Amino acid sequence: MSTIRDVAQLAGVSVATVSRALQQPDLVSLKTRTKVLTAVKQLDYKPNLMAVKFRSGKTRNLVVLVPTVANVFFARVISGMQQAAHDKGYSLLLCNTLADEEMEQSYARMVHTSQADGLIQLRAHNPFAHLEMKSDSMLPMVNACEVLDRIACPTVLLDNRAAACAMTEHLLELGHRRIAMIKGPARSPLTRDRVAGYRDALNAAGVAFDETLLLPGDFTLQSGHKAATELLALPNPPTAIFCENDEMAIGAIQGIKQAGRSVPADISVAGFDDISFAAFADPPLTTIAQPAEEFGSTAVSLLIDLIEGRLGKAPKVILPFDLIQRASTGPAPAGLG
């Protein structure tokens, strides 16, 4: 069986360099790392992971808490995480929690008991709240996508209020005045901020907010379909619907078509996220594009910097958005704006 010394000899480097190349590849030049990995492959070297953990005190495992892996946007975020973790020599332990707090706490305990080095949480809940943590230090966690307002760890988010305001302004510029919104889950900060941005744009345009045009949803196709059907049944239905994610928007479009209406001739529909299906919806969906993969890679990079002692404070990283205009939005019908 090959040893780390055999790898070092074949690669023409020191044992310490081999160790760094395998454990902290970002600290080793590409040329040296390539020589080490080539030697590892030729010798079929299998590092003793338990010994590595014992010497370094690190598992090189990162726990990722995902509210639901069925969400297409989260799938893109996870893809960005996997690439970033692989590049830095870490592994991901992916946990589909279904937003269950007890399950999240059990995975946080893995970090607390040194079975993993850190955790990425994709919803606004602190899974370490039940554990005794030092009050003067950062949590071994990054909170990304849906984030808590105040938490002692790095965060990665979008300016959801500004993004929702931009989309509502787009619909107002098309002449729409009765603009409905299909919300996300009631307790979500995303919902709170996107509703706030929607109202900001209405207020700035002098359009009165109408409570009947604000319907609940849960980010699923079914909830978008149901809400759109209810909106069309109103005595004075909207001429545009802004959905807080693309899945609800696609569901809303189907509900509108089944009611015998046309998008966007009769009613415009806009979404949020720019998932892969958005460009292939019928009609293609106007939406807010979020850099999903960048959410994942940034969260991993921040967590590794935190684990390896390179962060002196908890940064708040705000990623950019783009308004993508496609065929699902158009001018308000004459006399119905």
Secondary structure as a PSIPRED ss2 file (coil, helix, strand):
# PSIPRED VFORMAT (PSIPRED V4.0)

   1 M C   1.000  0.000  0.000
   2 S C   1.000  0.000  0.000
   3 T C   1.000  0.000  0.000
   4 I H   0.000  1.000  0.000
   5 R H   0.000  1.000  0.000
   6 D H   0.000  1.000  0.000
   7 V H   0.000  1.000  0.000
   8 A H   0.000  1.000  0.000
   9 Q H   0.000  1.000  0.000
  10 L H   0.000  1.000  0.000
  11 A H   0.000  1.000  0.000
  12 G C   1.000  0.000  0.000
  13 V C   1.000  0.000  0.000
  14 S C   1.000  0.000  0.000
  15 V H   0.000  1.000  0.000
  16 A H   0.000  1.000  0.000
  17 T H   0.000  1.000  0.000
  18 V H   0.000  1.000  0.000
  19 S H   0.000  1.000  0.000
  20 R H   0.000  1.000  0.000
  21 A H   0.000  1.000  0.000
  22 L H   0.000  1.000  0.000
  23 Q H   0.000  1.000  0.000
  24 Q C   1.000  0.000  0.000
  25 P H   0.000  1.000  0.000
  26 D H   0.000  1.000  0.000
  27 L H   0.000  1.000  0.000
  28 V C   1.000  0.000  0.000
  29 S C   1.000  0.000  0.000
  30 L H   0.000  1.000  0.000
  31 K H   0.000  1.000  0.000
  32 T H   0.000  1.000  0.000
  33 R H   0.000  1.000  0.000
  34 T H   0.000  1.000  0.000
  35 K H   0.000  1.000  0.000
  36 V H   0.000  1.000  0.000
  37 L H   0.000  1.000  0.000
  38 T H   0.000  1.000  0.000
  39 A H   0.000  1.000  0.000
  40 V H   0.000  1.000  0.000
  41 K H   0.000  1.000  0.000
  42 Q H   0.000  1.000  0.000
  43 L H   0.000  1.000  0.000
  44 D C   1.000  0.000  0.000
  45 Y C   1.000  0.000  0.000
  46 K C   1.000  0.000  0.000
  47 P C   1.000  0.000  0.000
  48 N C   1.000  0.000  0.000
  49 L H   0.000  1.000  0.000
  50 M H   0.000  1.000  0.000
  51 A H   0.000  1.000  0.000
  52 V H   0.000  1.000  0.000
  53 K H   0.000  1.000  0.000
  54 F H   0.000  1.000  0.000
  55 R H   0.000  1.000  0.000
  56 S H   0.000  1.000  0.000
  57 G C   1.000  0.000  0.000
  58 K C   1.000  0.000  0.000
  59 T C   1.000  0.000  0.000
  60 R C   1.000  0.000  0.000
  61 N E   0.000  0.000  1.000
  62 L E   0.000  0.000  1.000
  63 V E   0.000  0.000  1.000
  64 V E   0.000  0.000  1.000
  65 L E   0.000  0.000  1.000
  66 V E   0.000  0.000  1.000
  67 P C   1.000  0.000  0.000
  68 T C   1.000  0.000  0.000
  69 V C   1.000  0.000  0.000
  70 A C   1.000  0.000  0.000
  71 N C   1.000  0.000  0.000
  72 V H   0.000  1.000  0.000
  73 F H   0.000  1.000  0.000
  74 F H   0.000  1.000  0.000
  75 A H   0.000  1.000  0.000
  76 R H   0.000  1.000  0.000
  77 V H   0.000  1.000  0.000
  78 I H   0.000  1.000  0.000
  79 S H   0.000  1.000  0.000
  80 G H   0.000  1.000  0.000
  81 M H   0.000  1.000  0.000
  82 Q H   0.000  1.000  0.000
  83 Q H   0.000  1.000  0.000
  84 A H   0.000  1.000  0.000
  85 A H   0.000  1.000  0.000
  86 H H   0.000  1.000  0.000
  87 D H   0.000  1.000  0.000
  88 K C   1.000  0.000  0.000
  89 G C   1.000  0.000  0.000
  90 Y C   1.000  0.000  0.000
  91 S E   0.000  0.000  1.000
  92 L E   0.000  0.000  1.000
  93 L E   0.000  0.000  1.000
  94 L E   0.000  0.000  1.000
  95 C E   0.000  0.000  1.000
  96 N E   0.000  0.000  1.000
  97 T C   1.000  0.000  0.000
  98 L C   1.000  0.000  0.000
  99 A C   1.000  0.000  0.000
 100 D C   1.000  0.000  0.000
 101 E H   0.000  1.000  0.000
 102 E H   0.000  1.000  0.000
 103 M H   0.000  1.000  0.000
 104 E H   0.000  1.000  0.000
 105 Q H   0.000  1.000  0.000
 106 S H   0.000  1.000  0.000
 107 Y H   0.000  1.000  0.000
 108 A H   0.000  1.000  0.000
 109 R H   0.000  1.000  0.000
 110 M H   0.000  1.000  0.000
 111 V H   0.000  1.000  0.000
 112 H H   0.000  1.000  0.000
 113 T C   1.000  0.000  0.000
 114 S C   1.000  0.000  0.000
 115 Q C   1.000  0.000  0.000
 116 A C   1.000  0.000  0.000
 117 D C   1.000  0.000  0.000
 118 G E   0.000  0.000  1.000
 119 L E   0.000  0.000  1.000
 120 I E   0.000  0.000  1.000
 121 Q E   0.000  0.000  1.000
 122 L C   1.000  0.000  0.000
 123 R C   1.000  0.000  0.000
 124 A C   1.000  0.000  0.000
 125 H C   1.000  0.000  0.000
 126 N C   1.000  0.000  0.000
 127 P C   1.000  0.000  0.000
 128 F C   1.000  0.000  0.000
 129 A C   1.000  0.000  0.000
 130 H C   1.000  0.000  0.000
 131 L C   1.000  0.000  0.000
 132 E C   1.000  0.000  0.000
 133 M C   1.000  0.000  0.000
 134 K C   1.000  0.000  0.000
 135 S C   1.000  0.000  0.000
 136 D C   1.000  0.000  0.000
 137 S C   1.000  0.000  0.000
 138 M C   1.000  0.000  0.000
 139 L C   1.000  0.000  0.000
 140 P C   1.000  0.000  0.000
 141 M E   0.000  0.000  1.000
 142 V E   0.000  0.000  1.000
 143 N E   0.000  0.000  1.000
 144 A E   0.000  0.000  1.000
 145 C C   1.000  0.000  0.000
 146 E C   1.000  0.000  0.000
 147 V C   1.000  0.000  0.000
 148 L C   1.000  0.000  0.000
 149 D C   1.000  0.000  0.000
 150 R C   1.000  0.000  0.000
 151 I C   1.000  0.000  0.000
 152 A C   1.000  0.000  0.000
 153 C C   1.000  0.000  0.000
 154 P C   1.000  0.000  0.000
 155 T E   0.000  0.000  1.000
 156 V E   0.000  0.000  1.000
 157 L E   0.000  0.000  1.000
 158 L E   0.000  0.000  1.000
 159 D C   1.000  0.000  0.000
 160 N H   0.000  1.000  0.000
 161 R H   0.000  1.000  0.000
 162 A H   0.000  1.000  0.000
 163 A H   0.000  1.000  0.000
 164 A H   0.000  1.000  0.000
 165 C H   0.000  1.000  0.000
 166 A H   0.000  1.000  0.000
 167 M H   0.000  1.000  0.000
 168 T H   0.000  1.000  0.000
 169 E H   0.000  1.000  0.000
 170 H H   0.000  1.000  0.000
 171 L H   0.000  1.000  0.000
 172 L H   0.000  1.000  0.000
 173 E H   0.000  1.000  0.000
 174 L C   1.000  0.000  0.000
 175 G C   1.000  0.000  0.000
 176 H C   1.000  0.000  0.000
 177 R C   1.000  0.000  0.000
 178 R C   1.000  0.000  0.000
 179 I E   0.000  0.000  1.000
 180 A E   0.000  0.000  1.000
 181 M E   0.000  0.000  1.000
 182 I E   0.000  0.000  1.000
 183 K C   1.000  0.000  0.000
 184 G C   1.000  0.000  0.000
 185 P C   1.000  0.000  0.000
 186 A C   1.000  0.000  0.000
 187 R C   1.000  0.000  0.000
 188 S C   1.000  0.000  0.000
 189 P H   0.000  1.000  0.000
 190 L H   0.000  1.000  0.000
 191 T H   0.000  1.000  0.000
 192 R H   0.000  1.000  0.000
 193 D H   0.000  1.000  0.000
 194 R H   0.000  1.000  0.000
 195 V H   0.000  1.000  0.000
 196 A H   0.000  1.000  0.000
 197 G H   0.000  1.000  0.000
 198 Y H   0.000  1.000  0.000
 199 R H   0.000  1.000  0.000
 200 D H   0.000  1.000  0.000
 201 A H   0.000  1.000  0.000
 202 L H   0.000  1.000  0.000
 203 N H   0.000  1.000  0.000
 204 A H   0.000  1.000  0.000
 205 A C   1.000  0.000  0.000
 206 G C   1.000  0.000  0.000
 207 V C   1.000  0.000  0.000
 208 A C   1.000  0.000  0.000
 209 F C   1.000  0.000  0.000
 210 D C   1.000  0.000  0.000
 211 E H   0.000  1.000  0.000
 212 T H   0.000  1.000  0.000
 213 L H   0.000  1.000  0.000
 214 L E   0.000  0.000  1.000
 215 L E   0.000  0.000  1.000
 216 P C   1.000  0.000  0.000
 217 G C   1.000  0.000  0.000
 218 D C   1.000  0.000  0.000
 219 F C   1.000  0.000  0.000
 220 T C   1.000  0.000  0.000
 221 L H   0.000  1.000  0.000
 222 Q H   0.000  1.000  0.000
 223 S H   0.000  1.000  0.000
 224 G H   0.000  1.000  0.000
 225 H H   0.000  1.000  0.000
 226 K H   0.000  1.000  0.000
 227 A H   0.000  1.000  0.000
 228 A H   0.000  1.000  0.000
 229 T H   0.000  1.000  0.000
 230 E H   0.000  1.000  0.000
 231 L H   0.000  1.000  0.000
 232 L H   0.000  1.000  0.000
 233 A C   1.000  0.000  0.000
 234 L C   1.000  0.000  0.000
 235 P C   1.000  0.000  0.000
 236 N C   1.000  0.000  0.000
 237 P C   1.000  0.000  0.000
 238 P C   1.000  0.000  0.000
 239 T C   1.000  0.000  0.000
 240 A E   0.000  0.000  1.000
 241 I E   0.000  0.000  1.000
 242 F E   0.000  0.000  1.000
 243 C E   0.000  0.000  1.000
 244 E C   1.000  0.000  0.000
 245 N C   1.000  0.000  0.000
 246 D H   0.000  1.000  0.000
 247 E H   0.000  1.000  0.000
 248 M H   0.000  1.000  0.000
 249 A H   0.000  1.000  0.000
 250 I H   0.000  1.000  0.000
 251 G H   0.000  1.000  0.000
 252 A H   0.000  1.000  0.000
 253 I H   0.000  1.000  0.000
 254 Q H   0.000  1.000  0.000
 255 G H   0.000  1.000  0.000
 256 I H   0.000  1.000  0.000
 257 K H   0.000  1.000  0.000
 258 Q H   0.000  1.000  0.000
 259 A C   1.000  0.000  0.000
 260 G C   1.000  0.000  0.000
 261 R C   1.000  0.000  0.000
 262 S C   1.000  0.000  0.000
 263 V C   1.000  0.000  0.000
 264 P C   1.000  0.000  0.000
 265 A C   1.000  0.000  0.000
 266 D C   1.000  0.000  0.000
 267 I C   1.000  0.000  0.000
 268 S E   0.000  0.000  1.000
 269 V E   0.000  0.000  1.000
 270 A E   0.000  0.000  1.000
 271 G C   1.000  0.000  0.000
 272 F C   1.000  0.000  0.000
 273 D E   0.000  0.000  1.000
 274 D C   1.000  0.000  0.000
 275 I C   1.000  0.000  0.000
 276 S C   1.000  0.000  0.000
 277 F C   1.000  0.000  0.000
 278 A H   0.000  1.000  0.000
 279 A H   0.000  1.000  0.000
 280 F H   0.000  1.000  0.000
 281 A C   1.000  0.000  0.000
 282 D C   1.000  0.000  0.000
 283 P C   1.000  0.000  0.000
 284 P C   1.000  0.000  0.000
 285 L C   1.000  0.000  0.000
 286 T E   0.000  0.000  1.000
 287 T E   0.000  0.000  1.000
 288 I E   0.000  0.000  1.000
 289 A E   0.000  0.000  1.000
 290 Q C   1.000  0.000  0.000
 291 P C   1.000  0.000  0.000
 292 A H   0.000  1.000  0.000
 293 E H   0.000  1.000  0.000
 294 E H   0.000  1.000  0.000
 295 F H   0.000  1.000  0.000
 296 G H   0.000  1.000  0.000
 297 S H   0.000  1.000  0.000
 298 T H   0.000  1.000  0.000
 299 A H   0.000  1.000  0.000
 300 V H   0.000  1.000  0.000
 301 S H   0.000  1.000  0.000
 302 L H   0.000  1.000  0.000
 303 L H   0.000  1.000  0.000
 304 I H   0.000  1.000  0.000
 305 D H   0.000  1.000  0.000
 306 L H   0.000  1.000  0.000
 307 I H   0.000  1.000  0.000
 308 E C   1.000  0.000  0.000
 309 G C   1.000  0.000  0.000
 310 R C   1.000  0.000  0.000
 311 L C   1.000  0.000  0.000
 312 G C   1.000  0.000  0.000
 313 K C   1.000  0.000  0.000
 314 A C   1.000  0.000  0.000
 315 P C   1.000  0.000  0.000
 316 K E   0.000  0.000  1.000
 317 V E   0.000  0.000  1.000
 318 I E   0.000  0.000  1.000
 319 L E   0.000  0.000  1.000
 320 P C   1.000  0.000  0.000
 321 F C   1.000  0.000  0.000
 322 D E   0.000  0.000  1.000
 323 L E   0.000  0.000  1.000
 324 I E   0.000  0.000  1.000
 325 Q C   1.000  0.000  0.000
 326 R C   1.000  0.000  0.000
 327 A C   1.000  0.000  0.000
 328 S C   1.000  0.000  0.000
 329 T C   1.000  0.000  0.000
 330 G C   1.000  0.000  0.000
 331 P C   1.000  0.000  0.000
 332 A C   1.000  0.000  0.000
 333 P C   1.000  0.000  0.000
 334 A C   1.000  0.000  0.000
 335 G C   1.000  0.000  0.000
 336 L C   1.000  0.000  0.000
 337 G C   1.000  0.000  0.000
